[in-house]
Amino acid sequence: MSLEGRNVVVTGAGRGLGAAFAVAFADLGAAVTMTGRSAENLAATAEAIRLRCGTRPRTALLDLADAGAVTRWAKEMRDAGAPVDILVNNGAQWLSGRMESHDAHAIVSTIASAVTGTLLLTRGLLPLLEASGAGDIVNIVSISGLPNVALHGASVAFLAAKHGQAGMTDGLRQELQGRPVRVTGVYPPNLEDVSPLSPAWNDARPAGSLATNRDVVETVLHALSRPRHLTLSTIVLEGASGGLHQH
């Protein structure tokens, strides 16, 4: 699969699964824009991609829990005018523990980053995705967004956030039907954090192993490679552990 000439935005791209997406897309020739909350993590990943691929991705410091910042950055992208071919909504805040142990800010920011911020960013970039003529929105949710899944240490706020993200994904799919933008929701389980920058990325996985970042990335690339008349709308990954996917 080649993504030469394609513009990709990945949120939460400074580390973990988001960074793996950024590297994999750059490997395939895409022009990648990485957003995240840590300037240090974004810079380190972007520099690693430059050394590997010869081109440094664009980076943007962005907190998805800050509605104003999300709205302003999306407008900057629209003003720049370049189409966005693929938007990977990966960024979200992880929060564990019982709800009485969290203050209001932690609860609000957890839900806002996954739901409000992600929806505002998607809305803001939608004109650019439509301008592509073949846009894709990929929402990385979690099995925590599925019905009747155990908390597995996650907070009620995180579970609520992921269920909200699942509902948003379904709503986007319905609203954008007939327009040149596909919507795919991906529901990973607990993941082993491996990077395309590490030799472990290519290691064979014995039966009973945890799913890895590579499993999610390759699944998404398969969905993106399907002909435009076909959408893999809901993809649930099952690994050795029934645990939830943590951002």
C-alpha positions as CSV (number, residue, x, y, z in Angstrom):
1,M,0.0,0.0,0.0
2,S,1.4,3.4,-0.9
3,L,0.2,6.7,0.6
4,E,2.3,9.0,-1.5
5,G,0.7,12.4,-1.8
6,R,-1.8,11.7,0.9
7,N,-2.2,14.0,3.9
8,V,-2.7,12.3,7.3
9,V,-3.5,13.8,10.7
10,V,-3.0,11.7,13.8
11,T,-4.0,12.9,17.2
12,G,-2.2,11.6,20.4
13,A,0.8,10.9,18.2
14,G,3.6,11.6,20.6
15,R,3.9,8.1,22.0
16,G,2.3,4.7,22.0
17,L,-0.2,3.7,19.3
18,G,-0.4,7.3,17.9
19,A,3.3,7.4,17.4
20,A,3.2,3.9,15.7
21,F,0.5,5.3,13.3
22,A,2.7,8.3,12.5
23,V,5.7,6.2,11.7
24,A,3.8,3.7,9.7
25,F,2.0,6.4,7.6
26,A,5.3,8.1,7.0
27,D,6.9,4.8,5.9
28,L,4.2,4.6,3.3
29,G,5.0,8.0,1.9
30,A,2.2,10.1,3.5
31,A,2.7,13.7,4.7
32,V,1.9,13.3,8.4
33,T,0.7,15.9,10.8
34,M,1.1,14.8,14.5
35,T,-0.8,16.4,17.4
36,G,-0.4,15.8,21.1
37,R,-0.1,17.3,24.5
38,S,3.7,16.8,25.0
39,A,6.0,18.9,22.9
40,E,8.9,16.7,23.9
41,N,7.3,13.5,22.8
42,L,6.1,15.0,19.5
43,A,9.6,16.3,18.8
44,A,11.3,13.0,19.6
45,T,8.9,11.0,17.4
46,A,9.1,13.5,14.5
47,E,12.8,13.5,14.6
48,A,12.9,9.7,14.5
49,I,10.7,9.8,11.5
50,R,12.9,12.4,9.8
51,L,16.0,10.2,10.3
52,R,14.1,7.2,9.0
53,C,12.2,8.6,6.1
54,G,14.0,11.9,5.2
55,T,11.0,14.1,5.9
56,R,10.0,15.6,9.2
57,P,6.3,15.5,10.0
58,R,4.5,18.6,11.0
59,T,3.7,18.7,14.7
60,A,1.2,20.7,16.7
61,L,0.8,21.0,20.4
62,L,-2.9,20.3,21.0
63,D,-4.9,19.4,24.1
64,L,-8.2,17.8,22.9
65,A,-9.8,18.7,26.3
66,D,-9.4,22.4,25.4
67,A,-12.4,23.1,23.1
68,G,-11.1,26.6,22.1
69,A,-7.6,25.3,21.2
70,V,-9.1,22.5,19.1
71,T,-11.4,24.9,17.3
72,R,-8.6,27.4,16.6
73,W,-6.2,24.7,15.3
74,A,-8.9,23.3,13.0
75,K,-9.5,26.7,11.6
76,E,-5.7,27.2,11.0
77,M,-5.8,23.9,9.0
78,R,-8.8,25.1,6.9
79,D,-7.1,28.4,6.3
80,A,-4.0,26.6,5.0
81,G,-6.3,24.9,2.5
82,A,-4.6,21.6,2.0
83,P,-6.9,18.6,1.8
84,V,-6.9,16.0,4.6
85,D,-7.2,12.5,3.3
86,I,-7.1,10.6,6.6
87,L,-7.9,11.6,10.1
88,V,-6.9,9.2,12.9
89,N,-8.7,10.2,16.1
90,N,-6.4,8.4,18.5
91,G,-5.9,11.0,21.2
92,A,-7.7,10.5,24.5
93,Q,-6.9,10.7,28.2
94,W,-6.6,7.5,30.3
95,L,-8.0,7.7,33.9
96,S,-8.1,4.7,36.3
97,G,-9.6,4.2,39.7
98,R,-12.8,4.9,41.6
99,M,-14.8,8.0,40.7
100,E,-14.7,9.4,44.3
101,S,-10.9,9.5,44.0
102,H,-11.0,12.0,41.0
103,D,-11.6,15.7,41.1
104,A,-13.9,17.4,38.7
105,H,-11.1,18.5,36.4
106,A,-9.9,15.0,35.8
107,I,-13.4,13.7,35.0
108,V,-14.3,16.6,32.7
109,S,-10.9,16.5,30.8
110,T,-11.2,12.7,30.4
111,I,-14.6,12.9,28.8
112,A,-13.9,16.1,26.9
113,S,-10.7,14.8,25.2
114,A,-12.3,11.7,23.9
115,V,-15.7,13.1,23.0
116,T,-16.1,16.9,22.7
117,G,-12.5,17.6,21.5
118,T,-12.5,14.7,19.0
119,L,-15.9,15.7,17.7
120,L,-14.9,19.4,17.3
121,L,-11.7,18.5,15.6
122,T,-13.6,16.1,13.2
123,R,-16.2,18.8,12.5
124,G,-13.4,21.4,11.9
125,L,-11.5,19.2,9.5
126,L,-14.5,17.8,7.6
127,P,-14.3,20.4,4.8
128,L,-10.7,19.3,4.1
129,L,-11.7,15.6,4.3
130,E,-14.5,16.3,1.8
131,A,-12.1,18.3,-0.4
132,S,-9.9,15.2,-0.6
133,G,-12.7,13.4,-2.5
134,A,-11.7,10.2,-0.8
135,G,-11.5,11.0,2.9
136,D,-11.3,8.6,5.8
137,I,-12.1,9.2,9.5
138,V,-10.7,6.5,11.8
139,N,-11.8,6.6,15.4
140,I,-9.6,4.5,17.8
141,V,-12.2,3.8,20.5
142,S,-11.6,0.8,22.8
143,I,-13.4,-2.3,23.8
144,S,-14.4,-0.1,26.8
145,G,-16.8,1.5,24.4
146,L,-18.7,-1.8,23.8
147,P,-21.7,-2.8,25.9
148,N,-21.3,-4.9,29.0
149,V,-17.5,-4.7,29.2
150,A,-15.9,-4.9,32.7
151,L,-14.2,-1.8,34.0
152,H,-10.8,-3.7,34.4
153,G,-9.5,-0.8,36.5
154,A,-10.8,2.0,34.3
155,S,-12.6,4.9,35.8
156,V,-16.3,5.4,35.2
157,A,-15.3,8.6,33.4
158,F,-13.1,6.7,31.0
159,L,-15.8,4.2,30.3
160,A,-18.3,7.0,29.7
161,A,-15.9,8.7,27.4
162,K,-15.4,5.7,25.3
163,H,-19.1,5.0,25.1
164,G,-19.6,8.6,24.0
165,Q,-16.9,8.1,21.4
166,A,-18.6,5.0,20.1
167,G,-21.9,6.9,19.8
168,M,-20.1,9.7,18.0
169,T,-18.6,7.2,15.5
170,D,-22.0,5.8,14.7
171,G,-23.6,9.3,14.4
172,L,-20.8,10.4,12.0
173,R,-21.2,7.3,9.9
174,Q,-24.9,8.1,9.5
175,E,-24.6,11.8,8.9
176,L,-21.8,11.4,6.3
177,Q,-23.5,8.7,4.3
178,G,-23.5,9.6,0.7
179,R,-20.6,12.0,1.1
180,P,-17.0,11.2,0.1
181,V,-15.8,10.4,3.6
182,R,-15.8,7.0,5.2
183,V,-16.0,6.5,9.0
184,T,-14.4,3.5,10.7
185,G,-14.5,2.7,14.4
186,V,-11.7,0.5,15.8
187,Y,-12.1,-1.2,19.2
188,P,-8.7,-2.5,20.5
189,P,-8.2,-4.6,23.6
190,N,-5.3,-4.2,26.0
191,L,-2.2,-3.7,23.9
192,E,1.5,-4.4,24.1
193,D,3.3,-1.1,23.2
194,V,5.6,-1.8,20.4
195,S,7.0,0.7,17.9
196,P,7.9,0.4,14.2
197,L,11.2,2.0,15.3
198,S,12.0,-1.2,17.3
199,P,13.0,-4.6,16.0
200,A,10.3,-6.0,18.2
201,W,7.7,-4.7,15.7
202,N,8.5,-7.6,13.4
203,D,8.6,-10.3,16.0
204,A,6.3,-13.3,15.5
205,R,3.6,-13.4,18.2
206,P,2.9,-16.8,19.8
207,A,-0.6,-18.0,20.6
208,G,-1.8,-16.4,23.8
209,S,0.1,-13.2,23.4
210,L,-1.4,-9.7,23.9
211,A,-2.4,-7.8,20.8
212,T,0.1,-5.1,19.9
213,N,0.2,-1.7,18.3
214,R,1.2,-3.4,15.1
215,D,-2.0,-5.4,15.0
216,V,-4.1,-2.2,15.3
217,V,-2.0,-0.3,12.7
218,E,-2.1,-3.1,10.1
219,T,-5.8,-3.6,10.7
220,V,-6.4,0.1,10.0
221,L,-4.2,0.1,6.9
222,H,-6.2,-2.9,5.6
223,A,-9.5,-0.9,6.1
224,L,-8.0,2.1,4.4
225,S,-6.9,0.0,1.4
226,R,-10.5,-1.2,0.7
227,P,-12.2,0.1,-2.5
228,R,-14.2,3.2,-1.9
229,H,-17.5,1.5,-2.2
230,L,-16.7,-0.6,0.9
231,T,-16.4,0.6,4.5
232,L,-15.2,-1.6,7.4
233,S,-17.4,0.4,9.7
234,T,-16.8,-1.4,13.1
235,I,-13.7,-3.4,13.8
236,V,-13.4,-5.2,17.2
237,L,-10.0,-6.7,17.9
238,E,-9.7,-9.6,20.4
239,G,-6.4,-10.4,22.1
240,A,-5.2,-12.8,24.7
241,S,-6.4,-10.4,27.5
242,G,-10.0,-9.2,27.7
243,G,-8.6,-6.0,29.2
244,L,-9.4,-2.6,27.8
245,H,-7.3,-0.5,25.5
246,Q,-5.5,2.3,27.4
247,H,-4.3,5.5,25.8
